[in-house]
Amino acid sequence: MAETVLYVAASHEDAHEGATALERAGAALTVEPAVSLSKVRERVSAVDCVVFAETPTTADGAHLLEVVDACGSKPIVLFTDAAYSPGAARATDGIDGYVRREGEAAASHLADEIAWVCHAAGDDEDLTAEPGETDAEAVTDDSSEVAATLQRPERRSKRRRRDHGESVLDLHEATVKIVAAADEAELYDRAVVAAENCLAVDCCRVLTDDGDGEFVTRASTVGDRDRSWPLEDDHSLAAETLETGESVLVDDVRESALVEPDGGPRSIVSVPIGEVGAFQAVTAGPDAFDDAALELVESLVAHVTETVARLRTEAALVSERDRLSALFDNVPDPTVRYEFVDGDAVVRDVNDAFEEVFGYDRETVLDENVDEYVVPPNLDDEARRFNETLLAGECLQVVSRRRTADGVRDFLINVVPLALGERGVEGFSIYTDITEQKRRERELAAQNERLDEFASIVSHDLRSPLNVARGYLELAKETGDDEHVAEVEAAHERMRSLIDELLALSRRGSVIDETEPVAVHDVARRAWATVDTGDAELVLENDAIVEADKARLIEALENVIQNATDHGDDAVTVRIGATEDGFFVADDGAGIPAADRDAVFDSGYTTADDGTGLGLSIVEEIVDAHGWTVEVTDGDDGGARFEIRDVETDAVASPDLEEGRRRSRDH
């Protein structure tokens, strides 16, 4: 039967929106909006129910009692927010139903409530005495028939319907506690207590499938917790409920094949809790559950089902989180869980290995941009490119260098976003230290290069002066001219220099050893002291601390200084100092033509008649081994300028410099 509803709200917009939503939710409802008390008085006689859609404690809801008075005996459902409790609604005379105005299903709940209160009002009208009659006389004049009638299922059903509004309010309050349960045990306990208190049943219980073919009582108001029933039992009401996924109502156990009569309860309702189990409520007498009672039980169990699903989902997420957390903590390599915020990789967590290798504890880097702590300044652009790749949802595996507690080291970096193929903001970075592997690779490459150099020097460079010496020696024998002997001696000196270079190559067992912080000025002075610089002058400019193999860096500077003194005049000036991304060695000599600047680092390349062509190739080898770069440019004073770049530097004050410069001369 279709009902007509008057929907009362404070504004025309709210009234029309609410009426439209209610009509959509209740197919059998015709809903009229109303915003004034006069409209309520005008239309109340033509409708079946009135919805008051404001909170009584607000200014808009202050006229609730006036609406109640205007409605007379017409059912009123209060549709309000959670600030107005069911208890307060129940204490208000004239309120027949209560629904909270929250959630997407609120309109559907309201439609159900309207159906209930209209149904209960109709039942009461059927039992209303005619004028001049008592309620008993409306049934029969025989007092014994009155008593019998009041005990009939139909009468009990009508009495329950009249109490339905109160049961709904109680159920609303109980539902709040049910959905707030912290675990399944607490949930089931609250559910059976709520059912017994709100639904007027004699007892109830929750049965769940234990996964081994049996039902286990998880909660009960009769104390049979943990009792089990086999699922294979053909007469198991719980098994039937779980198998069909539908509620099963047994009006009289004695007439049902699903339950073995044992002199206990006569009426049973069994409602499925999803695929988890069944909720069962029983009464001592038969025919105790009508459609209204069944719907109340199903409403209660629906909340239980949703809460079970939520609790199990949360438990699964917690378990997965704990598993991932354990995996995260136990990864032997440094690992970072990051989240991109405004393009920066912000640290959300690090494992113990990260703290040990990089030297930062979790509290220091948490919620900070990880790149600011581990990326060397010369690799900022590379790090930005990596981040762009990760934001696109791509995995990343690269070899790069990172700052650690022990200096800059080589890492294989694996970065995995949580959502592959999508623009992602979260993921994990795993840093595998491959410094030793890279060192061995560099050593092997250097050894191969040295073998090539050996072969070149032995086959060509040594052969040439040897042939020259042999030729002049033959002439000396033939002519007896001592001048030819001098040429032989010069060729021998040339071979001695080449052999010294060969010995230097053979003694280099590794490209670089362990690095340490060293001052540019310190290694420059040490290199200058080992080179025969004649009247040349050393000028030290800005100082800086660099991470380097000190001995190899001194060796590189020796070769650059030697190159400057060999190709300049006796009074050449050599300047050494720090730059923003490294350091430089410059002279005021003849310089190096632009066309020859790439070739000067080739092994064997030289423009001097007595040069070996190995010095600058050794410089490039040492620079490459540190992960730096070297380039030749024009000096400020017209000579050559060697710039070593991509170096992580820390500027330092130089108290021994006068106006930022110190001059020293070594003869």
C-alpha positions as CSV (number, residue, x, y, z in Angstrom):
1,M,0.0,0.0,0.0
2,A,1.4,3.4,-1.0
3,E,1.9,6.0,1.8
4,T,1.8,9.8,1.4
5,V,4.4,11.6,3.5
6,L,4.7,15.3,4.5
7,Y,8.5,16.2,4.6
8,V,9.0,19.2,6.9
9,A,12.3,21.1,6.7
10,A,13.6,24.6,7.5
11,S,14.1,25.8,3.9
12,H,12.5,25.2,0.6
13,E,15.7,23.8,-0.8
14,D,16.2,21.3,2.0
15,A,12.5,20.3,1.9
16,H,12.5,19.6,-1.9
17,E,15.9,17.8,-1.8
18,G,14.8,15.7,1.1
19,A,11.4,14.8,-0.4
20,T,13.1,13.9,-3.7
21,A,15.6,11.6,-2.0
22,L,12.9,10.0,0.0
23,E,10.8,9.2,-3.0
24,R,13.8,7.6,-4.7
25,A,14.5,5.5,-1.6
26,G,10.9,4.4,-1.1
27,A,9.2,3.3,-4.3
28,A,5.8,3.2,-2.6
29,L,6.0,6.7,-1.1
30,T,4.6,9.9,-2.3
31,V,6.4,12.8,-0.6
32,E,5.3,16.4,-0.3
33,P,7.7,19.1,0.9
34,A,6.7,21.6,3.6
35,V,8.5,24.5,5.4
36,S,5.7,26.2,7.4
37,L,3.5,25.2,10.3
38,S,0.4,26.4,8.3
39,K,1.3,23.9,5.5
40,V,1.6,21.1,8.1
41,R,-1.9,22.0,9.5
42,E,-3.3,22.2,6.0
43,R,-2.0,18.9,4.7
44,V,-1.7,16.7,7.8
45,S,-5.1,15.1,7.4
46,A,-4.3,14.0,3.8
47,V,-1.0,12.3,4.6
48,D,-0.2,9.0,6.3
49,C,3.0,10.2,8.0
50,V,5.0,13.4,8.8
51,V,8.8,13.6,8.7
52,F,10.4,16.3,10.8
53,A,13.8,16.8,9.2
54,E,15.5,19.2,11.6
55,T,17.4,18.8,14.9
56,P,15.1,19.9,17.8
57,T,18.0,21.5,19.6
58,T,18.7,24.0,16.8
59,A,16.8,27.2,15.9
60,D,15.4,25.6,12.8
61,G,14.1,22.6,14.9
62,A,12.7,24.6,17.8
63,H,9.1,24.3,16.5
64,L,9.0,20.5,16.8
65,L,6.4,20.5,19.6
66,E,4.2,22.8,17.5
67,V,4.4,20.3,14.6
68,V,3.6,17.5,17.0
69,D,0.5,19.4,18.2
70,A,-0.6,20.1,14.6
71,C,-0.2,16.4,13.7
72,G,-2.4,15.1,16.4
73,S,-2.4,11.3,16.2
74,K,-0.7,11.3,12.8
75,P,2.6,9.3,13.0
76,I,5.7,11.5,13.2
77,V,9.2,10.3,12.3
78,L,12.1,12.5,13.6
79,F,14.9,12.6,10.9
80,T,17.8,14.3,12.7
81,D,21.6,14.3,13.1
82,A,23.5,12.3,15.6
83,A,23.6,15.2,18.1
84,Y,20.0,14.4,19.1
85,S,20.1,10.9,20.7
86,P,17.4,8.2,20.4
87,G,16.8,8.5,24.1
88,A,15.9,12.2,23.7
89,A,13.6,11.3,20.9
90,R,11.9,8.5,22.9
91,A,11.3,11.0,25.7
92,T,9.5,13.4,23.4
93,D,5.7,12.7,23.4
94,G,4.2,12.3,19.9
95,I,7.4,11.0,18.2
96,D,6.8,7.6,16.7
97,G,10.0,6.9,14.9
98,Y,13.7,8.1,14.8
99,V,16.3,7.9,12.0
100,R,19.7,9.5,12.0
101,R,20.4,11.8,9.1
102,E,23.9,10.5,8.2
103,G,25.4,8.3,5.6
104,E,24.4,7.4,2.0
105,A,21.7,4.9,3.2
106,A,19.9,7.4,5.5
107,A,17.0,8.0,3.1
108,S,16.5,4.2,2.7
109,H,16.4,3.8,6.5
110,L,13.9,6.7,6.7
111,A,11.7,4.9,4.1
112,D,11.8,1.7,6.2
113,E,10.9,3.6,9.3
114,I,8.0,5.3,7.7
115,A,6.7,1.9,6.5
116,W,6.9,0.6,10.1
117,V,5.2,3.4,11.8
118,C,2.4,3.6,9.3
119,H,2.0,-0.2,9.6
120,A,1.8,0.0,13.4
121,A,-0.7,2.8,13.2
122,G,-2.9,0.7,10.9
123,D,-2.8,-2.2,13.3
124,D,-3.8,0.0,16.2
125,E,-6.8,1.3,14.2
126,D,-8.0,-2.2,13.6
127,L,-8.2,-2.8,17.3
128,T,-9.8,0.5,18.3
129,A,-13.1,0.2,20.1
130,E,-16.2,1.8,18.6
131,P,-17.7,4.7,20.6
132,G,-19.2,3.4,23.8
133,E,-17.2,0.1,23.7
134,T,-14.2,-0.9,25.7
135,D,-11.2,-2.5,24.0
136,A,-12.3,-5.9,25.3
137,E,-15.8,-5.5,24.0
138,A,-14.3,-4.7,20.6
139,V,-13.1,-8.3,20.4
140,T,-15.8,-10.1,22.3
141,D,-18.1,-9.7,25.3
142,D,-16.9,-12.9,26.8
143,S,-13.9,-12.2,29.1
144,S,-12.5,-15.7,28.5
145,E,-12.5,-14.9,24.8
146,V,-10.7,-11.6,25.4
147,A,-8.0,-13.4,27.3
148,A,-7.6,-16.0,24.6
149,T,-7.6,-13.3,21.9
150,L,-4.8,-11.4,23.6
151,Q,-2.7,-14.6,23.7
152,R,-3.2,-15.4,20.0
153,P,-0.2,-14.8,17.7
154,E,-2.1,-12.1,15.8
155,R,-2.6,-10.1,19.0
156,R,1.0,-10.5,20.2
157,S,2.1,-9.4,16.8
158,K,0.0,-6.3,17.0
159,R,1.3,-5.5,20.5
160,R,4.9,-5.9,19.2
161,R,4.1,-3.6,16.3
162,R,2.9,-0.9,18.6
163,D,6.3,-1.3,20.5
164,H,8.2,-1.2,17.2
165,G,9.1,2.4,17.4
166,E,10.7,2.0,20.8
167,S,12.5,-1.1,19.6
168,V,13.9,0.8,16.6
169,L,15.2,3.6,18.9
170,D,16.8,1.0,21.2
171,L,18.4,-0.7,18.2
172,H,19.8,2.5,16.9
173,E,21.6,3.1,20.2
174,A,22.8,-0.5,20.3
175,T,24.1,-0.3,16.7
176,V,26.4,2.6,17.6
177,K,28.1,0.2,20.2
178,I,28.1,-2.7,17.8
179,V,29.9,-0.9,15.0
180,A,32.5,0.5,17.5
181,A,33.6,-3.0,18.6
182,A,37.3,-3.4,18.6
183,D,37.4,-7.1,17.7
184,E,35.0,-9.9,16.7
185,A,34.6,-11.3,20.2
186,E,33.5,-7.9,21.5
187,L,31.3,-7.5,18.4
188,Y,29.4,-10.8,18.9
189,D,29.0,-10.2,22.6
190,R,27.4,-6.8,22.0
191,A,25.2,-8.2,19.2
192,V,23.5,-10.8,21.4
193,V,23.0,-8.4,24.3
194,A,21.5,-5.9,21.9
195,A,19.2,-8.5,20.4
196,E,17.9,-9.7,23.8
197,N,17.4,-6.1,25.0
198,C,15.9,-4.6,21.9
199,L,14.1,-7.4,20.1
200,A,12.2,-9.1,23.0
201,V,13.6,-12.5,22.4
202,D,14.2,-15.2,25.0
203,C,17.8,-15.9,24.0
204,C,20.1,-15.6,21.1
205,R,23.6,-16.7,19.9
206,V,26.2,-16.2,17.2
207,L,27.6,-19.3,15.4
208,T,30.6,-19.1,13.1
209,D,32.1,-21.6,10.7
210,D,35.5,-22.6,12.1
211,G,36.8,-23.7,8.7
212,D,36.9,-27.4,9.6
213,G,33.3,-28.3,8.9
214,E,31.8,-27.2,12.3
215,F,30.0,-24.3,13.8
216,V,31.3,-22.7,17.0
217,T,29.3,-20.6,19.3
218,R,31.1,-17.3,19.5
219,A,28.6,-15.5,21.8
220,S,25.4,-16.5,23.5
221,T,23.0,-15.4,26.2
222,V,22.5,-18.9,27.5
223,G,26.1,-19.7,28.3
224,D,26.9,-22.3,25.6
225,R,30.0,-20.5,24.2
226,D,32.4,-22.7,22.3
227,R,29.9,-25.5,21.9
228,S,30.2,-27.0,18.3
229,W,27.7,-28.5,15.9
230,P,28.8,-30.4,12.8
231,L,28.0,-28.7,9.5
232,E,27.2,-32.0,7.8
233,D,24.1,-32.4,10.0
234,D,21.2,-32.3,7.5
235,H,19.0,-30.8,10.2
236,S,21.4,-28.0,11.1
237,L,19.5,-24.7,10.8
238,A,22.8,-22.8,10.8
239,A,24.1,-24.9,7.9
240,E,21.0,-24.2,5.9
241,T,21.3,-20.5,6.6
242,L,25.0,-20.3,5.6
243,E,24.4,-22.5,2.5
244,T,21.5,-20.4,1.1
245,G,22.7,-17.1,2.3
246,E,19.1,-16.2,3.3
247,S,17.2,-15.9,6.6
248,V,15.3,-19.0,7.8
249,L,12.2,-18.5,10.0
250,V,10.9,-21.5,11.9
251,D,7.5,-20.7,13.4
252,D,7.2,-23.9,15.2
253,V,10.0,-26.3,15.8
254,R,7.6,-29.3,16.1
255,E,6.5,-28.8,12.5
256,S,10.0,-28.2,11.0
257,A,12.4,-30.7,9.4
258,L,15.4,-28.3,10.0
259,V,15.4,-28.6,13.8
260,E,15.1,-31.5,16.1
261,P,12.4,-30.7,18.7
262,D,13.9,-31.2,22.2
263,G,11.3,-29.5,24.4
264,G,13.2,-26.2,24.2
265,P,12.4,-23.1,22.1
266,R,9.5,-23.2,19.7
267,S,10.2,-20.3,17.4
268,I,13.6,-19.7,15.8
269,V,15.0,-17.1,13.3
270,S,18.4,-17.7,11.8
271,V,20.0,-14.9,9.8
272,P,23.3,-15.3,7.8
273,I,26.3,-13.2,8.9
274,G,27.7,-12.9,5.3
275,E,29.8,-16.0,4.7
276,V,31.0,-16.1,8.3
277,G,28.2,-17.8,10.2
278,A,24.7,-17.3,11.5
279,F,22.9,-15.2,14.1
280,Q,20.0,-17.1,15.8
281,A,17.3,-15.7,18.1
282,V,14.7,-18.0,19.8
283,T,11.5,-17.7,21.9
284,A,9.7,-20.2,24.0
285,G,6.4,-20.0,22.2
286,P,5.5,-20.7,18.5
287,D,4.8,-18.1,15.8
288,A,6.8,-15.4,17.7
289,F,8.4,-13.7,14.7
290,D,6.3,-11.8,12.2
291,D,7.8,-9.9,9.3
292,A,8.4,-6.8,11.4
293,A,10.4,-8.8,14.0
294,L,12.4,-10.6,11.2
295,E,13.3,-7.3,9.6
296,L,14.5,-5.9,12.9
297,V,16.7,-9.0,13.4
298,E,18.0,-8.7,9.8
299,S,18.8,-5.0,10.4
300,L,20.8,-5.8,13.4
301,V,22.7,-8.6,11.7
302,A,23.4,-6.4,8.7
303,H,25.4,-4.1,11.0
304,V,27.1,-7.1,12.5
305,T,28.0,-8.4,9.0
306,E,29.4,-5.0,7.9
307,T,31.4,-4.7,11.1
308,V,32.8,-8.2,10.7
309,A,33.9,-7.4,7.2
310,R,35.5,-4.2,8.4
311,L,37.3,-5.8,11.3
312,R,38.6,-8.7,9.2
313,T,39.8,-6.2,6.5
314,E,41.5,-4.1,9.1
315,A,43.1,-7.2,10.7
316,A,44.3,-8.3,7.2
317,L,45.8,-4.9,6.6
318,V,47.5,-4.8,10.0
319,S,48.9,-8.3,9.4
320,E,50.1,-7.2,5.9
321,R,51.5,-4.0,7.4
322,D,53.3,-6.0,10.1
323,R,54.7,-8.5,7.6
324,L,55.9,-5.7,5.3
325,S,57.3,-3.9,8.4
326,A,59.3,-7.0,9.4
327,L,60.5,-7.5,5.8
328,F,61.4,-3.8,5.7
329,D,63.3,-3.9,9.0
330,N,65.1,-7.1,8.0
331,V,66.3,-6.1,4.6
332,P,70.1,-6.2,4.9
333,D,70.6,-3.2,2.6
334,P,69.7,0.4,3.5
335,T,66.0,0.9,2.6
336,V,63.8,4.0,2.6
337,R,60.0,4.2,2.4
338,Y,59.3,7.5,0.7
339,E,56.3,9.6,-0.4
340,F,56.5,12.4,-3.0
341,V,55.3,15.7,-1.7
342,D,55.5,18.6,-4.1
343,G,58.0,16.7,-6.2
344,D,60.3,15.9,-3.2
345,A,61.0,12.3,-2.0
346,V,60.0,12.7,1.6
347,V,61.1,10.0,4.1
348,R,58.3,8.1,5.8
349,D,60.5,5.4,7.3
350,V,64.0,4.0,7.2
351,N,65.4,0.6,8.3
352,D,68.3,0.0,10.7
353,A,70.7,-0.6,7.8
354,F,70.0,2.9,6.5
355,E,70.8,4.4,9.9
356,E,74.1,2.4,10.1
357,V,75.3,3.1,6.6
358,F,74.2,6.7,6.1
359,G,74.7,7.8,9.7
360,Y,71.3,9.4,10.2
361,D,68.9,8.1,12.7
362,R,65.2,7.7,11.9
363,E,64.1,10.8,13.8
364,T,66.5,13.0,11.9
365,V,65.4,12.2,8.4
366,L,61.7,11.4,9.0
367,D,59.5,13.8,6.9
368,E,62.6,15.3,5.3
369,N,63.7,15.2,1.6
370,V,66.0,12.2,1.5
371,D,67.9,13.7,-1.5
372,E,69.1,16.5,0.7
373,Y,70.9,14.0,3.0
374,V,72.3,11.4,0.6
375,V,72.8,12.9,-2.8
376,P,76.2,14.6,-3.5
377,P,75.8,18.2,-4.8
378,N,77.2,17.4,-8.2
379,L,74.4,14.7,-8.7
380,D,71.4,16.9,-8.0
381,D,70.3,17.0,-11.6
382,E,70.6,13.2,-11.9
383,A,68.5,12.8,-8.7
384,R,65.8,15.1,-10.2
385,R,65.6,12.9,-13.3
386,F,65.3,9.8,-11.2
387,N,62.4,11.4,-9.3
388,E,60.6,12.2,-12.5
389,T,60.8,8.6,-13.6
390,L,59.5,7.4,-10.3
391,L,56.5,9.8,-10.4
392,A,55.6,8.3,-13.7
393,G,55.1,4.9,-12.0
394,E,58.2,3.3,-13.4
395,C,60.7,1.1,-11.6
396,L,64.3,2.3,-11.4
397,Q,67.6,0.5,-11.2
398,V,70.7,2.6,-11.5
399,V,74.3,2.8,-10.4
400,S,75.1,6.1,-8.7
401,R,77.1,7.6,-5.9
402,R,75.7,8.6,-2.5
403,R,77.0,10.3,0.6
404,T,77.4,8.0,3.6
405,A,78.8,8.1,7.1
406,D,82.1,6.9,5.5
407,G,82.2,9.3,2.6
408,V,80.8,9.0,-0.9
409,R,80.3,5.4,-2.1
410,D,79.0,3.6,-5.1
411,F,75.5,2.1,-4.9
412,L,73.2,0.0,-7.0
413,I,69.9,1.8,-6.3
414,N,66.6,-0.1,-6.8
415,V,63.5,2.1,-6.5
416,V,60.0,0.5,-6.7
417,P,56.8,2.6,-6.6
418,L,53.8,1.0,-4.9
419,A,51.6,1.4,-8.0
420,L,53.4,0.4,-11.2
421,G,52.3,2.0,-14.4
422,E,50.4,4.7,-12.6
423,R,51.5,8.1,-11.5
424,G,52.6,7.2,-8.0
425,V,53.7,9.0,-4.9
426,E,54.9,6.2,-2.6
427,G,57.5,3.5,-2.9
428,F,60.7,2.0,-1.6
429,S,64.4,2.8,-2.3
430,I,67.0,0.0,-1.6
431,Y,70.7,1.0,-1.7
432,T,73.1,-1.9,-2.3
433,D,76.7,-0.8,-1.7
434,I,78.8,-1.9,-4.7
435,T,81.8,0.3,-3.9
436,E,84.2,-2.7,-3.7
437,Q,82.8,-4.1,-6.9
438,K,83.2,-0.8,-8.7
439,R,86.7,-0.5,-7.3
440,R,87.6,-3.9,-8.7
441,E,86.1,-3.0,-12.0
442,R,88.2,0.2,-12.1
443,E,91.3,-1.8,-11.1
444,L,90.7,-4.3,-13.9
445,A,90.1,-1.6,-16.5
446,A,93.2,0.2,-15.3
447,Q,95.2,-3.0,-15.4
448,N,94.1,-3.6,-19.0
449,E,94.9,0.0,-19.9
450,R,98.4,-0.4,-18.3
451,L,99.0,-3.5,-20.3
452,D,98.2,-1.6,-23.4
453,E,100.5,1.2,-22.3
454,F,103.3,-1.3,-21.6
455,A,102.8,-2.9,-25.0
456,S,102.9,0.6,-26.6
457,I,105.9,1.8,-24.7
458,V,107.9,-1.4,-25.2
459,S,107.0,-1.8,-28.9
460,H,107.4,1.7,-30.0
461,D,108.7,4.3,-27.4
462,L,111.5,2.1,-26.1
463,R,112.3,0.7,-29.6
464,S,112.9,4.1,-31.1
465,P,115.6,5.3,-28.6
466,L,117.1,1.8,-28.6
467,N,117.5,2.0,-32.4
468,V,118.9,5.5,-32.1
469,A,121.5,4.3,-29.6
470,R,122.4,1.3,-31.7
471,G,122.9,3.5,-34.8
472,Y,125.1,6.0,-33.0
473,L,127.1,3.2,-31.3
474,E,127.9,1.7,-34.8
475,L,129.0,5.2,-36.0
476,A,131.2,5.6,-32.9
477,K,132.8,2.3,-33.6
478,E,133.4,3.2,-37.3
479,T,134.5,6.7,-36.8
480,G,135.8,6.9,-33.2
481,D,134.0,10.2,-32.9
482,D,133.0,10.9,-29.2
483,E,130.1,13.0,-30.3
484,H,128.3,9.9,-31.4
485,V,128.8,8.5,-27.8
486,A,127.0,11.6,-26.5
487,E,124.0,10.8,-28.7
488,V,124.0,7.2,-27.3
489,E,124.0,8.6,-23.8
490,A,121.0,10.9,-24.7
491,A,119.1,7.9,-26.1
492,H,119.9,5.9,-22.9
493,E,118.6,8.8,-20.8
494,R,115.4,8.8,-22.8
495,M,115.0,5.0,-22.2
496,R,115.7,5.5,-18.5
497,S,112.8,8.0,-18.3
498,L,110.5,5.6,-20.1
499,I,111.5,2.7,-17.8
500,D,110.8,4.9,-14.8
501,E,107.3,5.5,-16.1
502,L,106.9,1.8,-16.7
503,L,107.9,1.1,-13.1
504,A,105.4,3.7,-11.9
505,L,102.7,1.9,-13.9
506,S,103.7,-1.5,-12.6
507,R,103.6,-0.3,-9.0
508,R,100.0,0.9,-9.2
509,G,98.3,-2.2,-7.9
510,S,94.9,-0.3,-7.4
511,V,93.3,2.7,-8.9
512,I,92.4,4.3,-5.6
513,D,92.4,3.1,-2.0
514,E,90.1,4.2,0.8
515,T,89.2,7.9,0.6
516,E,89.4,10.5,3.4
517,P,88.8,14.2,3.8
518,V,91.8,16.1,2.5
519,A,92.5,19.8,2.1
520,V,93.3,21.1,-1.4
521,H,96.0,23.4,-0.1
522,D,97.7,20.5,1.8
523,V,98.0,18.1,-1.2
524,A,99.0,21.0,-3.4
525,R,102.0,21.9,-1.1
526,R,103.0,18.2,-0.9
527,A,102.9,17.8,-4.7
528,W,104.8,21.0,-5.3
529,A,107.6,19.8,-2.9
530,T,108.2,16.6,-4.9
531,V,108.5,18.2,-8.4
532,D,111.6,20.0,-9.7
533,T,109.9,23.4,-10.2
534,G,113.0,25.5,-10.6
535,D,112.1,29.2,-10.4
536,A,108.3,28.5,-10.8
537,E,105.9,30.1,-8.3
538,L,102.9,28.4,-6.5
539,V,99.9,30.6,-5.7
540,L,97.2,29.0,-3.4
541,E,93.8,30.5,-3.7
542,N,90.5,29.3,-2.1
543,D,90.8,26.2,0.0
544,A,88.3,23.3,0.4
545,I,88.0,19.8,1.8
546,V,87.5,17.0,-0.7
547,E,86.9,13.3,-0.2
548,A,89.9,11.6,-1.9
549,D,92.6,9.0,-1.9
550,K,95.3,11.4,-0.6
551,A,98.3,9.7,-2.2
552,R,96.7,9.4,-5.6
553,L,95.5,13.0,-5.6
554,I,99.0,14.2,-4.8
555,E,100.3,12.1,-7.7
556,A,97.7,13.7,-10.0
557,L,98.7,17.2,-9.0
558,E,102.4,16.3,-9.4
559,N,101.8,15.4,-13.0
560,V,99.8,18.6,-13.7
561,I,102.5,20.7,-12.0
562,Q,105.2,18.9,-14.0
563,N,103.3,19.5,-17.2
564,A,103.1,23.3,-16.4
565,T,106.9,23.6,-15.6
566,D,107.9,21.4,-18.6
567,H,105.9,23.5,-21.1
568,G,106.3,27.0,-19.5
569,D,109.3,29.2,-19.0
570,D,111.5,29.0,-15.9
571,A,109.4,31.5,-14.0
572,V,106.0,30.1,-14.7
573,T,103.3,30.8,-12.0
574,V,101.0,27.9,-11.0
575,R,97.7,28.7,-9.3
576,I,95.7,26.0,-7.3
577,G,92.4,26.6,-5.6
578,A,88.8,25.4,-5.0
579,T,85.8,26.1,-7.1
580,E,82.1,25.6,-6.4
581,D,82.2,22.0,-7.6
582,G,85.8,21.0,-7.4
583,F,89.3,22.6,-7.8
584,F,91.6,23.8,-10.5
585,V,95.3,24.0,-11.5
586,A,96.2,26.9,-13.8
587,D,99.4,28.4,-15.2
588,D,100.5,31.4,-17.2
589,G,102.5,29.5,-19.7
590,A,102.0,28.9,-23.4
591,G,98.6,27.1,-22.9
592,I,97.1,24.2,-24.9
593,P,95.5,24.8,-28.3
594,A,91.8,24.0,-28.3
595,A,92.2,21.4,-31.0
596,D,94.7,19.4,-28.8
597,R,92.8,19.6,-25.5
598,D,91.0,16.2,-25.8
599,A,94.1,14.5,-27.0
600,V,96.4,15.6,-24.1
601,F,94.9,12.9,-21.9
602,D,95.7,10.1,-24.4
603,S,98.4,7.8,-23.3
604,G,101.6,8.6,-25.1
605,Y,100.5,12.0,-26.4
606,T,103.3,14.6,-26.0
607,T,104.6,17.7,-27.8
608,A,108.0,17.5,-26.1
609,D,110.9,15.7,-27.7
610,D,111.8,14.0,-24.5
611,G,108.3,13.6,-23.1
612,T,106.7,10.2,-22.3
613,G,103.1,11.2,-22.9
614,L,102.0,9.4,-19.8
615,G,101.6,12.2,-17.2
616,L,98.3,13.6,-18.1
617,S,96.8,10.2,-18.9
618,I,97.6,9.2,-15.3
619,V,95.9,12.4,-14.1
620,E,92.7,11.5,-16.0
621,E,92.9,7.9,-14.7
622,I,93.0,9.1,-11.1
623,V,90.3,11.7,-11.6
624,D,88.0,9.1,-13.2
625,A,88.7,6.7,-10.3
626,H,87.3,9.2,-7.9
627,G,84.1,9.7,-10.0
628,W,85.2,13.2,-11.0
629,T,85.8,14.8,-14.4
630,V,88.7,16.9,-15.8
631,E,88.7,19.5,-18.5
632,V,91.3,21.8,-20.0
633,T,90.4,25.4,-20.6
634,D,92.2,28.7,-21.1
635,G,93.7,30.2,-18.0
636,D,93.0,33.7,-16.8
637,D,96.6,34.6,-17.4
638,G,96.8,33.0,-20.9
639,G,98.1,29.6,-20.0
640,A,96.3,26.3,-19.4
641,R,93.7,25.7,-16.8
642,F,92.8,22.1,-15.6
643,E,89.4,22.1,-13.9
644,I,88.5,19.0,-11.9
645,R,84.7,19.0,-11.5
646,D,81.9,17.0,-10.0
647,V,83.7,16.9,-6.7
648,E,81.8,17.1,-3.4
649,T,83.6,20.0,-1.5
650,D,83.3,21.8,1.8
651,A,84.7,25.3,1.8
652,V,87.1,26.1,4.6
653,A,88.6,29.3,6.0
654,S,92.3,29.7,5.3
655,P,93.7,31.8,8.1
656,D,97.2,31.5,6.6
657,L,96.2,33.3,3.4
658,E,96.7,37.0,3.1
659,E,93.6,38.5,1.5
660,G,92.6,35.0,0.3
661,R,95.9,34.2,-1.3
662,R,99.3,32.8,-0.4
663,R,102.4,32.7,-2.4
664,S,105.3,30.2,-1.9
665,R,108.4,29.6,-3.9
666,D,110.4,26.4,-4.0
667,H,113.7,26.2,-5.8
